[in-house]
Amino acid sequence: MHTLNTQRIVSRLEENIRIRLTAMALALAVLAMMFTQAAWGHGVDDGDASFLANQTGFHFWPYFYLGAKHMVTGYDHLLFLAGVIFFLYRMREVALYVTLFAVGHSTTLLLGVALDIPANAYLIDAIIGFSVIYKAFENLGGFTHFGIAPSTRIAVAVFGLFHGFGLATKLQQISLSENGLLANLVAFNLGVEVGQLLALAGIVALMNGWRLHAGFMQQARYANVVLMSAGFLLVAYQLGGYFWADVS
């Protein structure tokens, strides 16, 4: 009996060590991504911006490709979507929430650029960072401590609007030709949605494999703490950029 108890204790210690190592690896991976240039927002890099500025007329495939590239490398989008689907086990639910996000994202992306709606890019990106914090907080059961239950569907749709507007502010900084602008924006947005589906397919596959692990629920808590920390870093970076730009 004593030997059996000892084995159980050792087994639990080993499991806790594995969970903490997994959490540390996840944290380091997220931080490594966030300290790359692309991770601090979903902007358009200089090479792509120069290409877009020099184009006139309708160019479907270049805009489609850049839209897909934007989503696949947009870590703020991916962190939020990972939080959204973290505890979704049915593909129907995943499809519903992804559709809500896509509708919001597409609406403000298209209208923001086409109508040239003004907004401060840093503040919009800070809200996008907050969306990551919000979803991680919800996943951790934070709202239950306050006796409230906000609608996740409404939250995903609303944050989708901000995510799309965030990219719109980046495209507004580029001198895009009016010739073929709307058609190019539609092509860009189609690329965004295809890129989103590709990225989500990978995330869902990883999540499904992870959920089979016996320690998933305990690891999930650590993972969402890491997710929330990433959101705070994004918010701090964008607010720092806002106040620094204002001062300079």
N, C-alpha and C positions, 0 to 999 in steps of 0.2 A: 504493500500500500504506500509506504514511504517513497519507494522508488517511482511509483506511478505519479504521485503528487509532484515529485521533483521534475519528472519529465514534462508534466503539464506546465509547470512554472517556466521551465527552460523554453518550451514551445511558445508560450505567450511572450516571453522576452524576445525571442527571435522574431516573432511576428511583429511586435512593436518596433523593433529595430528596422525590419524591412519596410514598415509603413513610414517611419521617419526618414529613411534613406530615399524612399520614393518621393516623399514630399519635398525633400531637399533637392532632388534631381529635377523635379517639376519646377520648383522655384528658380533654380539656376537656369533652366531652359527658357522660362518666361523672361527672366531678367536679361539673358543673352539676346533674345529677340528684341526686347524693348530698347536695348542700347545700340541697336543698329539704326541707321539714319531713317529707314522707312518706317520703323516701328512707332515713332512719335506722332504719327497721324497717318491719314490716308491721302497724302498730297501727291502731286505729280512731279517726278524728278526732272532735273534740268534738261536732260536729253529728250525726254518725252514732251516736255513743255515747248522746247524749241521746235520739235517736229510738228506739233499741233499748231503752233503759231504761224508756220510757213505753209499750211495747207489751205487751199481754197476749193470749194465744191464738195461734193459728196464722196466720201471714202469709207465704205462700210468696214472692210476687214481691218485696216489700221486702227480705227476707233473701237471696233469690237475687241481686238486683241488687247488694247490698252485698258479697256474696261475690265476684261477678265484678269489681267495682270494686277490691276488696282485691288481687286477683291482678294486674290490669292495672297498678296503681300500686305494687305491691310490688317495688321495685327489687332487694332482696336475693334474692327468689325468681328474678327474671328474670336477674340476673347469674349465679346458680348454674346455671340451666337453659341459659343461653347457653353456659356452659363445658361442660356435659354434652354438648350436641349439636354442639359446635364442629367435631369431626372425624368426625361421623357422616354418612355419605353415603347410606345407605339408609333409606327411610321406615320399614321394618320395625324397624330398630335404634332409630330415634327413638321409635317407638311403644312399644317395649319399655322403654326407660329412663324415658320420661315416665310409663308405667303404674306402674313401680316407685316412682317419686317420688310419684305421686298416691295410691297405696295407703298408703304410709307417712304422707303428709301428712293424708289423710282419717282414718286410724285415730287418731292422737294429737289431732287437732282435735276429733273427736267425743267420744272418751273423756276427754280432758283437761277439757273443759267439763262433760260430763254427770256425771262422777265427781268433779269439782272437785279434780283432782290438783294439789297445790301445787308451785310452782317459781318461781325468781327470773327475771323476764322479761329482765333485763339479761344474765344468764349464758346463758340460752337463745339470745338474740339474738347474743351473742358467738360461740356455737358455729355459728350460722347464717352469721355473717361468716367464720368459719374454713372453712366448707364451700366458700365462694367461693375462698379461698386454696388449699385442698386441690385443687380441680378445676383451677385454673389451673396449679398446680405439676405436676400429673399431665400436663396438656396440653403443658407445656414439657419433658416427659421427665425430670422431677426424680427420680422414684423409680428410674430406671435407673442413676443414679449410685451408688445404695446397693445395687444388685443385688437389688431386691425388686420384686414386681409385684402390688400389692393388687388385689382384685377390684373393678372399677368398679361392677358391678351391686350388690354388697353395700353399697358406699359410698353410692351414690345412694339405695338403700332406707333406709339408716340415717339419712342426712342428711334424707331426706323426713320421717322421724319427728320430727326436731327442728324442721323448718320448720313442720309442723303444730302442734306443741306451742307454738311461739313465738306463733302466733296465738291458741291456746287461752288462754295467759296474759293476752293482751290482753282477750279476751272475759270472762275471769274477773273482771276489774276493773270490769265493768259489772253492775249489778243486773238481770240478766235474769229475767223472769218464769218460774216453773216451769210455768205453764200453756202447753202447746204447745212446751216447750223443745226436746224431742228432734226433733220435726217441723221446727221452725225451724232447728235446727242442720243437719239433712239438706238443707234448702233452701239454706242458706248454703253448705254444702259443694258442692252441685251448681253453684252460681254460681261458686265458686272454680274448679272443674274446667273449666267453660265458658270462664271468663276466661283460664285457663291455656292452653286450646287456641287461643283467639283470639290471645293474645300470642305463642305458639309459632309460629303460622302466619306471623305477621309476621317473627319472627326467622329461621325457616327460609327464607322467601323472600329475605330480605336475605343470608343466608349463601350460598344457592345462587348468587345473582348475584355475590357477592364472590369465590367460589371460581373463577369463570371468569376472574378477573383474573390476569395472568401473575405478579404479585408476591405472590399470596396467602400462600404458605408463609412468606415473610419477614415480611410484615405480620402474620401470625398470631402470630409470636413477640412482636412489640411489643404486639399486642392482649391476649395473655395476661399479659404483664407489667403492663399497665394493669389487667386484671381482678384480678390478685393484689394490686395496690396498693389497689384499691377494697375488697377483702376486709380488708386490714390496717386501713384507715380505719374500716370498720364495727366490727371487733373493738376497736380503740382507743376508739372512741366509746362502745360499750356497756360496756366495762370501766371507762372513766372514769365513766360514769353509775352503775355498780354501787358503786364505791368512794366516789364523791361522795355518793350517797344513803345509804351506810352511815355516812359521817362526819356528815352533816347529820341 
